[in-house]
Amino acid sequence: MVLNEAELYTIKGGAFSLKTAILVGIGGLITLLVGVIDGYMNPQKCNMRKR
């Protein structure tokens, strides 16, 4: 099946809207905040071996 140019423009999928971008941004900020609070409340020494 071959689509013409007009039909190709009507295909929807994989859209990244402003609403999605805002939700991803808020989720990222929440993740960062939780990580900072966890690191402050539960500091741990780095376990890397010296070479």
PyMOL commands that place a pseudoatom at each C-alpha (Angstrom):
pseudoatom trace, name=CA, resn=MET, resi=1, chain=A, elem=C, hetatm=0, pos=[0.000, 0.000, 0.000]
pseudoatom trace, name=CA, resn=VAL, resi=2, chain=A, elem=C, hetatm=0, pos=[1.398, 3.380, -0.997]
pseudoatom trace, name=CA, resn=LEU, resi=3, chain=A, elem=C, hetatm=0, pos=[0.230, 6.578, 0.709]
pseudoatom trace, name=CA, resn=ASN, resi=4, chain=A, elem=C, hetatm=0, pos=[0.011, 9.861, -1.093]
pseudoatom trace, name=CA, resn=GLU, resi=5, chain=A, elem=C, hetatm=0, pos=[1.387, 13.109, 0.351]
pseudoatom trace, name=CA, resn=ALA, resi=6, chain=A, elem=C, hetatm=0, pos=[-1.935, 14.248, 1.839]
pseudoatom trace, name=CA, resn=GLU, resi=7, chain=A, elem=C, hetatm=0, pos=[-2.400, 10.933, 3.656]
pseudoatom trace, name=CA, resn=LEU, resi=8, chain=A, elem=C, hetatm=0, pos=[1.130, 11.083, 5.049]
pseudoatom trace, name=CA, resn=TYR, resi=9, chain=A, elem=C, hetatm=0, pos=[0.379, 14.410, 6.755]
pseudoatom trace, name=CA, resn=THR, resi=10, chain=A, elem=C, hetatm=0, pos=[-2.672, 12.942, 8.516]
pseudoatom trace, name=CA, resn=ILE, resi=11, chain=A, elem=C, hetatm=0, pos=[-0.676, 10.222, 10.297]
pseudoatom trace, name=CA, resn=LYS, resi=12, chain=A, elem=C, hetatm=0, pos=[-0.465, 10.885, 14.024]
pseudoatom trace, name=CA, resn=GLY, resi=13, chain=A, elem=C, hetatm=0, pos=[1.899, 9.164, 16.427]
pseudoatom trace, name=CA, resn=GLY, resi=14, chain=A, elem=C, hetatm=0, pos=[4.831, 9.798, 18.694]
pseudoatom trace, name=CA, resn=ALA, resi=15, chain=A, elem=C, hetatm=0, pos=[3.672, 13.334, 19.394]
pseudoatom trace, name=CA, resn=PHE, resi=16, chain=A, elem=C, hetatm=0, pos=[5.400, 15.277, 22.159]
pseudoatom trace, name=CA, resn=SER, resi=17, chain=A, elem=C, hetatm=0, pos=[3.030, 18.030, 23.249]
pseudoatom trace, name=CA, resn=LEU, resi=18, chain=A, elem=C, hetatm=0, pos=[3.559, 20.910, 25.660]
pseudoatom trace, name=CA, resn=LYS, resi=19, chain=A, elem=C, hetatm=0, pos=[1.512, 19.058, 28.291]
pseudoatom trace, name=CA, resn=THR, resi=20, chain=A, elem=C, hetatm=0, pos=[3.830, 16.059, 28.053]
pseudoatom trace, name=CA, resn=ALA, resi=21, chain=A, elem=C, hetatm=0, pos=[6.906, 18.282, 28.297]
pseudoatom trace, name=CA, resn=ILE, resi=22, chain=A, elem=C, hetatm=0, pos=[5.564, 19.980, 31.425]
pseudoatom trace, name=CA, resn=LEU, resi=23, chain=A, elem=C, hetatm=0, pos=[4.749, 16.640, 33.076]
pseudoatom trace, name=CA, resn=VAL, resi=24, chain=A, elem=C, hetatm=0, pos=[8.221, 15.269, 32.265]
pseudoatom trace, name=CA, resn=GLY, resi=25, chain=A, elem=C, hetatm=0, pos=[9.808, 18.436, 33.663]
pseudoatom trace, name=CA, resn=ILE, resi=26, chain=A, elem=C, hetatm=0, pos=[7.808, 18.251, 36.893]
pseudoatom trace, name=CA, resn=GLY, resi=27, chain=A, elem=C, hetatm=0, pos=[8.666, 14.563, 37.268]
pseudoatom trace, name=CA, resn=GLY, resi=28, chain=A, elem=C, hetatm=0, pos=[12.356, 15.336, 36.758]
pseudoatom trace, name=CA, resn=LEU, resi=29, chain=A, elem=C, hetatm=0, pos=[12.295, 18.096, 39.377]
pseudoatom trace, name=CA, resn=ILE, resi=30, chain=A, elem=C, hetatm=0, pos=[10.543, 15.836, 41.883]
pseudoatom trace, name=CA, resn=THR, resi=31, chain=A, elem=C, hetatm=0, pos=[13.130, 13.100, 41.262]
pseudoatom trace, name=CA, resn=LEU, resi=32, chain=A, elem=C, hetatm=0, pos=[15.986, 15.577, 41.725]
pseudoatom trace, name=CA, resn=LEU, resi=33, chain=A, elem=C, hetatm=0, pos=[14.459, 16.950, 44.936]
pseudoatom trace, name=CA, resn=VAL, resi=34, chain=A, elem=C, hetatm=0, pos=[13.941, 13.468, 46.391]
pseudoatom trace, name=CA, resn=GLY, resi=35, chain=A, elem=C, hetatm=0, pos=[17.555, 12.567, 45.537]
pseudoatom trace, name=CA, resn=VAL, resi=36, chain=A, elem=C, hetatm=0, pos=[18.932, 15.699, 47.183]
pseudoatom trace, name=CA, resn=ILE, resi=37, chain=A, elem=C, hetatm=0, pos=[16.844, 15.175, 50.328]
pseudoatom trace, name=CA, resn=ASP, resi=38, chain=A, elem=C, hetatm=0, pos=[17.839, 11.499, 50.483]
pseudoatom trace, name=CA, resn=GLY, resi=39, chain=A, elem=C, hetatm=0, pos=[21.507, 12.384, 50.096]
pseudoatom trace, name=CA, resn=TYR, resi=40, chain=A, elem=C, hetatm=0, pos=[21.295, 15.006, 52.816]
pseudoatom trace, name=CA, resn=MET, resi=41, chain=A, elem=C, hetatm=0, pos=[19.365, 12.817, 55.267]
pseudoatom trace, name=CA, resn=ASN, resi=42, chain=A, elem=C, hetatm=0, pos=[21.335, 9.619, 54.583]
pseudoatom trace, name=CA, resn=PRO, resi=43, chain=A, elem=C, hetatm=0, pos=[24.905, 10.504, 53.581]
pseudoatom trace, name=CA, resn=GLN, resi=44, chain=A, elem=C, hetatm=0, pos=[27.087, 7.541, 52.670]
pseudoatom trace, name=CA, resn=LYS, resi=45, chain=A, elem=C, hetatm=0, pos=[30.788, 7.281, 52.046]
pseudoatom trace, name=CA, resn=CYS, resi=46, chain=A, elem=C, hetatm=0, pos=[31.922, 6.465, 48.515]
pseudoatom trace, name=CA, resn=ASN, resi=47, chain=A, elem=C, hetatm=0, pos=[32.933, 2.791, 48.323]
pseudoatom trace, name=CA, resn=MET, resi=48, chain=A, elem=C, hetatm=0, pos=[35.359, 3.086, 45.376]
pseudoatom trace, name=CA, resn=ARG, resi=49, chain=A, elem=C, hetatm=0, pos=[38.671, 1.299, 45.738]
pseudoatom trace, name=CA, resn=LYS, resi=50, chain=A, elem=C, hetatm=0, pos=[41.800, 3.370, 45.294]
pseudoatom trace, name=CA, resn=ARG, resi=51, chain=A, elem=C, hetatm=0, pos=[43.953, 2.289, 42.375]
for i in range(1, 51): cmd.bond("trace and resi %d" % i, "trace and resi %d" % (i + 1))
show_as sticks, trace
zoom trace
